[in-house]
């Protein structure tokens, strides 16, 4: 009889433990759900209205996953506006152009504000002009509108070492520029044409985004950087301020409450494309002609760079 009592008591203790852990599991799940809802992005129960925040930091490279994520914001009903926070010295022409176009696609349907940090030059300025309004600090370095194409040439060093480089090409311009031979006059002319064409594209983007004439932009586009204070006087930005000023403008101009949460844009998966481009630039410089990224960072990239 005593054994049966003990078994009953043990069973009751086990049930109490099971009830405790079940309640704990339900509470943990509820907390996780509430936390996810707090981000404004819970697909099953409906997302909350929010302002999307895109951070652009470091070197801008071609990144299709990033660009698709930005473009998707244009069709998401819960995204009421986009803030682009920039702290970058620039990057590749293709990367800047692609991100510019993705931001412009959002700006065609929703308010977009660019907020510049300490540095927003070159390709970083290119993406900023896609926004409806640009804010910068007085000490921000921005502008630097232009294109630079730079390569090394070591034929003199090879000659001193007694090394001869032989190159077989399908045409006289196929090896222009080359790491092992000087640029020919014809090659220089062709490369200058590439730079001029890319420069024209950059100027056109700025003129369209800032509602300026091409001539007015070219007058400012000698490659130099401007402070935020200078850029404001030249019409390259709209106002001095940061994220708070941007939210205030969204509230006053577009009736988007400052109380709406700002949700960082999530890019699904790890983008190896941009990482590969940066690493490839460091590797290929030892194997072929490459292009130097101007600005405060001495970084090599595998494609044309904006300046």
C-alpha positions in Angstrom: 0.0 0.0 0.0 2.9 2.3 0.9 4.4 1.6 -2.6 1.3 2.7 -4.4 1.2 6.0 -2.4 4.8 6.7 -3.3 4.0 6.1 -6.9 1.1 8.5 -6.8 3.1 11.2 -5.1 5.9 10.8 -7.7 3.4 11.0 -10.6 2.0 14.3 -9.1 5.5 15.7 -8.8 6.2 14.8 -12.4 3.0 16.4 -13.6 3.8 19.6 -11.7 7.2 19.7 -13.4 5.7 19.1 -16.8 3.2 21.9 -16.2 6.0 24.3 -15.2 8.1 23.6 -18.2 5.1 23.8 -20.6 4.2 27.2 -19.1 7.8 28.4 -19.4 8.0 27.3 -23.0 4.7 29.1 -23.9 6.0 32.2 -22.1 9.3 32.1 -24.0 7.4 31.7 -27.3 5.1 34.6 -26.5 8.1 36.8 -25.7 9.7 35.9 -29.0 6.6 36.7 -30.9 6.1 40.0 -29.1 9.8 40.9 -29.8 9.4 40.1 -33.5 6.2 42.1 -33.7 8.2 45.0 -32.1 10.4 45.1 -35.1 7.4 45.7 -37.3 8.1 42.7 -39.5 6.1 39.7 -38.5 4.7 38.3 -41.8 2.1 36.0 -40.3 0.3 38.4 -38.1 0.8 41.6 -40.2 3.7 44.0 -40.1 3.5 47.4 -38.4 4.0 50.7 -40.3 7.6 51.8 -40.1 10.4 53.8 -41.7 13.1 51.7 -43.4 16.7 52.6 -42.6 19.5 51.7 -45.1 23.0 52.1 -43.7 25.7 52.6 -46.4 29.1 52.2 -44.8 32.6 51.7 -46.3 33.4 50.9 -49.9 30.4 50.7 -52.2 30.6 47.6 -54.5 28.2 45.9 -56.8 25.8 44.0 -54.5 22.7 42.6 -56.3 21.2 41.2 -53.0 21.4 44.7 -51.4 19.9 46.4 -54.5 17.0 44.0 -54.7 16.2 44.4 -51.0 16.1 48.2 -51.5 14.0 48.1 -54.6 11.5 45.8 -52.8 10.8 48.6 -50.3 8.9 50.5 -53.1 6.2 47.9 -53.0 6.0 47.2 -49.3 2.9 48.9 -47.9 4.2 49.0 -44.3 7.3 51.0 -45.4 6.2 54.6 -45.2 9.6 56.2 -46.1 13.3 55.4 -46.4 16.2 57.0 -44.7 19.7 56.4 -46.3 22.4 56.9 -43.7 25.8 57.3 -45.5 29.3 57.1 -44.2 31.4 56.1 -47.2 34.3 57.4 -49.4 32.7 56.0 -52.5 33.4 52.9 -54.5 32.9 51.4 -57.9 31.0 53.0 -60.7 28.8 50.0 -61.3 28.1 49.6 -57.6 27.2 53.3 -57.1 25.0 53.4 -60.2 23.1 50.2 -59.2 22.4 51.5 -55.7 21.5 54.9 -57.0 18.9 53.4 -59.3 17.5 51.2 -56.5 17.0 54.1 -54.2 15.5 56.2 -57.1 12.9 53.4 -57.6 11.8 53.8 -54.0 11.9 57.6 -54.2 9.5 57.4 -57.2 6.8 56.0 -54.8 7.8 57.1 -51.3 9.7 59.8 -49.5 13.5 59.1 -49.3 15.9 61.1 -47.2 19.7 60.8 -47.3 21.6 61.6 -44.1 25.3 62.0 -44.5 27.8 61.1 -41.7 31.5 62.2 -41.6 32.1 61.2 -45.2 29.8 60.8 -48.2 31.9 61.5 -51.3 32.2 60.2 -54.8 29.9 57.2 -55.4 28.5 57.8 -51.9 27.3 61.3 -53.1 26.0 59.6 -56.3 23.6 57.5 -54.3 22.6 60.5 -52.1 21.3 62.5 -55.1 18.6 59.8 -55.7 16.9 61.0 -52.4 14.2 63.7 -52.2 16.2 65.5 -49.6 19.8 65.4 -48.4 21.1 66.3 -44.9 24.7 66.6 -43.8 26.7 67.9 -40.9 28.7 71.1 -41.4 31.9 69.1 -41.2 30.8 66.4 -43.5 33.0 65.8 -46.5 31.0 65.3 -49.6 31.0 66.0 -53.3 34.2 64.8 -55.0 32.2 64.4 -58.3 34.4 62.8 -60.9 36.0 59.6 -62.1 39.6 58.3 -61.7 41.2 55.4 -63.6 44.7 54.6 -62.4 47.1 51.7 -63.0 50.7 50.8 -62.2 53.4 50.2 -64.8 56.7 48.5 -63.9 58.5 47.9 -67.2 61.5 50.0 -66.0 61.9 47.8 -63.0 61.6 44.6 -65.0 64.3 45.9 -67.4 66.7 46.5 -64.5 66.0 43.0 -63.3 66.6 41.5 -66.7 63.0 40.4 -67.0 61.1 40.6 -70.3 57.3 40.4 -70.5 55.7 39.1 -73.7 52.0 39.8 -74.3 50.0 38.3 -77.2 46.9 40.3 -77.9 44.0 40.2 -80.4 44.2 43.9 -81.0 46.5 46.9 -80.3 44.2 48.1 -77.4 43.5 44.8 -75.7 46.4 45.3 -73.2 45.7 48.9 -72.5 46.5 49.7 -69.7 49.2 47.1 -68.9 51.3 46.5 -65.8 54.3 45.6 -67.9 54.2 48.2 -70.7 53.6 52.0 -71.0 50.2 53.2 -72.2 50.3 54.0 -75.9 49.0 57.3 -77.2 46.0 55.5 -78.7 45.4 53.6 -75.5 45.5 56.8 -73.5 42.9 58.3 -75.8 40.6 55.4 -75.5 40.9 55.2 -71.7 40.3 59.0 -71.5 37.1 58.4 -73.5 36.0 55.8 -71.0 36.6 58.2 -68.1 34.9 61.1 -69.9 31.8 58.9 -70.6 31.5 57.7 -67.0 32.0 61.3 -65.8 29.2 62.4 -68.0 26.9 59.8 -66.5 27.8 60.9 -63.0 27.2 64.6 -63.8 23.8 63.7 -65.4 22.7 61.9 -62.2 23.7 64.8 -60.0 22.0 67.3 -62.4 18.8 65.3 -62.4 18.7 64.6 -58.7 19.6 68.1 -57.6 17.5 69.9 -60.3 20.6 71.7 -61.6 21.8 72.3 -65.1 24.6 70.1 -66.5 26.8 73.2 -66.9 26.2 74.1 -63.2 27.2 70.6 -62.0 30.3 70.5 -64.2 31.4 73.8 -62.7 31.5 72.1 -59.3 32.8 68.7 -60.6 36.6 69.1 -60.7 37.0 66.2 -58.3 37.3 68.3 -55.1 35.4 67.5 -51.9 33.3 70.1 -50.1 32.3 70.5 -46.5 28.7 70.2 -45.6 28.6 74.0 -45.1 30.1 74.6 -48.5 27.8 72.0 -50.1 24.7 73.7 -48.7 25.7 77.0 -50.3 26.4 75.3 -53.6 23.1 73.4 -53.7 24.6 70.0 -53.4 22.6 69.3 -50.2 19.4 70.7 -48.8 20.0 71.3 -45.1 22.4 70.8 -42.2 21.2 68.1 -39.8 21.1 64.5 -39.0 18.5 61.7 -38.5 16.4 63.8 -36.1 16.1 66.6 -38.7 15.2 64.0 -41.4 12.4 62.6 -39.2 11.1 66.1 -38.5 11.0 66.8 -42.3 9.2 63.5 -43.0 6.6 64.5 -40.3 6.1 68.0 -41.6 6.3 67.4 -45.3 4.7 64.0 -45.6 2.8 63.5 -42.3 4.9 60.5 -41.3 4.9 60.5 -37.5 8.2 60.6 -35.8 6.9 57.9 -33.5 7.0 55.3 -36.2 9.9 52.9 -35.6 13.0 53.1 -37.8 13.7 49.5 -38.9 17.1 48.6 -40.4 16.9 47.0 -43.8 17.6 43.3 -43.7 19.4 41.7 -46.6 18.7 38.0 -46.8 21.8 35.8 -46.8 25.5 36.8 -46.7 26.5 38.7 -49.8 29.7 37.2 -51.0 29.6 39.3 -54.2 30.8 42.5 -52.5 33.3 40.6 -50.4 34.7 38.9 -53.4 35.0 42.1 -55.4 37.0 43.7 -52.7 39.3 40.7 -52.2 39.6 40.2 -55.9 40.8 43.8 -56.2 43.6 43.2 -53.7 44.7 40.0 -55.4 44.5 41.0 -59.0 46.6 44.1 -58.5 49.6 41.8 -58.4 48.5 40.0 -61.6 47.1 42.7 -63.9 46.2 46.4 -64.2 43.9 47.7 -61.6 42.2 50.9 -60.6 42.9 52.8 -57.4 40.1 54.1 -55.2 40.7 57.7 -54.3 39.9 59.3 -50.9 41.0 58.8 -47.4 41.3 55.0 -47.7 44.1 53.5 -49.9 42.1 50.6 -51.2 42.3 48.9 -54.6 39.2 47.8 -56.5 38.8 45.7 -59.6 36.7 48.2 -61.5 36.5 51.9 -62.3 36.3 54.1 -59.3 34.4 57.4 -58.7 36.2 60.4 -57.4 
